[in-house]
Amino acid sequence: MSTEEIASAYLHGQMNRREFLRALAAIGVTAGTAFELAQALGGLVGTASAESLDATGASQGPVALSPGEYRTLQAIAARIFPTTDTPGATEAGAADYVDRALAGDYDSYLFTYHKGLSDLDQYCAATMGAAFAELSASQQDAALRTLQSGGLGLASSDQAFFQLVRRHVLEGVFCEPIYGGNRNLVGWKLVGFPGQQFGYADPYINKIIDLAPIAQSGVPQQES
């Protein structure tokens, strides 16, 4: 599979996180494919404002969503790209990215998020006895499968909302860190994307990259 085919398969739920990372490792991320991968995953250019981040890139609280909505989004992100033996959406700050995007270029989606997050919490409370963020991981996965299949039976467009959130969460994992996600470059490190390198020496052309990733200047990055 090509880099774009791997990214597309992952975004469309045709492979899980482990299969995604294994497929990338099999082909090797080179200087020639790294930018294709980041672009396919929404990782070259972010849309959210860098405001309301502290000096380490950590959130100072939601700016578009309510605290309750933000907590639900964080829990969704944690199941869409879970933490395993390597960092996931939580460590990458994907929910911060989405929240800031909803206060900026993605503001047209804000009502959709208000409605979709509320409907998901109502469904979980009615069928499982608690809001989404309070459920076990297995219950959360079951609720998200229902959402993905369009089975909530509530007013929001279940399938479209799930696809929107999944895309935005993955953008938050792989985006340029100045936009609030990919904290400490964890997303780029997972796939071997070298970030904003200023060109490559000849030995790296079409060779697997072992350079440490470099972010756009702005939010300082810490070693993970």
Steps between C-alpha positions, in 0.01 A plus 500: 500500500610856439525762774176666387318163486611419854385841627167468319439149635564618854280807467215285366528248784633221278798439727557556869776704660739205534449396137549861388836536676610153386416582137702821517794318656486242221541758223723737696432874521749677276562862411298439185195354677496684833330811366243289312412324824469820702287663232269197475450506877449875520838544667684763298275797564277551803200725524471582868632808672802456725345735756408367847796261506767530767873502432510119469202478266266374771140617516381768742141381459249473215429811295215381275341210685361490852705311762255210480509488121879518507516208744282292268717592202815403692349160577398449136849593380654253745299216343546609137882499533566324831814497706673163478871436548546830317322836546152561363257786449501589870875556513490684165241747632263425211196632688678833551560522126133431421370746760722779367410418142131535596579849629675584173482366147269212597242723671238390245514155665443629852122445501556148364733427792259651756220280368703186436676494837173569681319223310777251575491579872120474505514162326764368742311627804176340380645164396808457721423714803774763468642764271751381240812615687393307811463165324757221481717475189299204370172687550643805326609288205152350478342847503736622227421196286132585536573862409706392200222274374237771537314312770456763772157594370543861610478829317864532393633331189684221681724367225596842364582626850719199579692538174548873565631446853731216393650715225552795733652283775751353256585848379569582865735204535702575185472879455770765525532543882449877493130433445449328834541131415786257437640605837870417541487380137360163611297453181793569271728276703252211469515502120854627450392831347794743528296822509633832378845396384689754291577258220664158514854383441536259208517189722140564613341515155272196472656356815333439836543811713665485841505875562328646807186691390506879490190712560417843365625768739237612748408265783814349660509121498613274781673168468259213558 
